[in-house]
Amino acid sequence: MSIEIDVNNVANLAKLSLTDEEKAVMKSELGAIIGFADKLAEIDTSGVDITAHIVPITNVLRADEVTNQPDRDGLLANAPTKADGYMTVPRTFE
């Protein structure tokens, strides 16, 4: 499969100003990259699970557990005003 690469458009999208020599090199390098991607597309992956990974992946985070639950009454003891177990603040909007 041969794809024509518009190097001027790619350079414009990347905001690059390339000389004619750089454009020729860029065209061959981009062609090689696309060729490699085409080779990868030829690989038969029909028997591979979608989530298959070469390295076993495990969750390294611990499970969430509540270990220290503060006493609500103790926290509200220093609140200047409180109602129904919550600290109240002055209204800022009417």
N, C-alpha and C positions, 0 to 999 in steps of 0.2 A: 504494500500500500504506500503510495507516494503522495505526500502532502506538500503543496506549495506554501512556503512560509513567506509572509509579507514582513520582512525585517523592518521596513520603514514604519509600518503600523505598530509593530511591537516596540520599537524604539520610541515612537511617539507616546504610546501608552505608559512606558516606563520613564518618560521625560528625559531621554538620553539623546545626546547629539553625537552621532557616530560618523567616522570617516568612511570612505568607500572600502578601505581595507578592513576596517573593523566590522562593517556590514557583511562582508564576504565571510569572515571568520565566524561571526554570529550566526549566519545562515547555516554553515556547516555544523556548528555545535548544536544549534537547535534541532537540526535534522537528525543528528546522532541521538539526542535525548528522546525525540519522538520515536525514532527507530527502536530504541531500547524499550520504551513503553509498549510498542507494538509487539515486541518479543515476549514481554511479560503477559500480554493479553492472549498469547497462544498457549499458555500453560493450562493443562486440564486440572481444574479445581472442583470438579463435580463431586468428588468424594470427601471434600474437606468441609468441616463444619464452619459456619459463618463466624463463630466466636473462637475458632482455634487459634492458639498462640504457642510459639515455640518454648516459651518460658512459663512455668506454672504461675498463675497469678492468684494471690491470696490477699484478703483484706488485712492490712497491718494495723488497723485502728481498733481500739478496744470498744466493747459494747457500752452504750450509754447507760449509766446507772446513777441514780441520785444518791449521793453518799453523805452530803452535809446539807440538811434542810434547816434554814434559820427559823427561829421562833418568831412568828408574826407579832405577837404581843410585845416581845422584847424589842423588836425593830420599831414598832409604833410608839413605844414608851417615850421617846424623845421628840415625837412629832408635835408641832405646836397645835395643830387642829387635825382631827380625824373623825370619820363617820363610817359606820358599817364595816369596820376592819380595814379601811383604806385611809391613807393620808390625803387631806384635802388642801387645795391651793386656791388662792384668790382667782376669780374669774378675770380673764384678759379680754374677752369679747362679750358684747352684749347681744 
